[in-house]
Amino acid sequence: MTASMLHELFTNEEAAFQFALQSDMLYVNGQCEECDGSYQLYTDEYKKNQHYLKCTKCSSKRSILHNSIFTRTKLKINVVLHLLYC
């Protein structure tokens, strides 16, 4: 990665989210703990965190950060990636 790409990754939360998604750092397409269905990624532009997971079988919802390295963090994804890089 070039310096400008790293700068974009560490300063832009959406770019960091897309990087984490493409790098399989998020639990997208995981298995639901309640019914063994599979999770799908959904977007709701009216929520603070627009992305979330929803089970295709029982419709339970989880944070997009569920079961990932970002679970229970109060930091933004771009900040966590910057800390990991350092």
Rosetta blueprint (number, residue, H / E / L):
1 M L
2 T L
3 A H
4 S H
5 M H
6 L H
7 H H
8 E H
9 L H
10 F H
11 T H
12 N L
13 E H
14 E H
15 A H
16 A H
17 F H
18 Q H
19 F H
20 A H
21 L H
22 Q H
23 S L
24 D L
25 M L
26 L L
27 Y L
28 V L
29 N L
30 G L
31 Q E
32 C L
33 E L
34 E L
35 C L
36 D L
37 G L
38 S E
39 Y E
40 Q E
41 L E
42 Y E
43 T E
44 D L
45 E L
46 Y L
47 K L
48 K L
49 N L
50 Q L
51 H E
52 Y E
53 L E
54 K E
55 C E
56 T L
57 K L
58 C L
59 S L
60 S L
61 K E
62 R E
63 S E
64 I L
65 L L
66 H L
67 N L
68 S L
69 I L
70 F L
71 T L
72 R L
73 T L
74 K L
75 L L
76 K L
77 I H
78 N H
79 V H
80 V H
81 L H
82 H H
83 L H
84 L H
85 Y H
86 C L
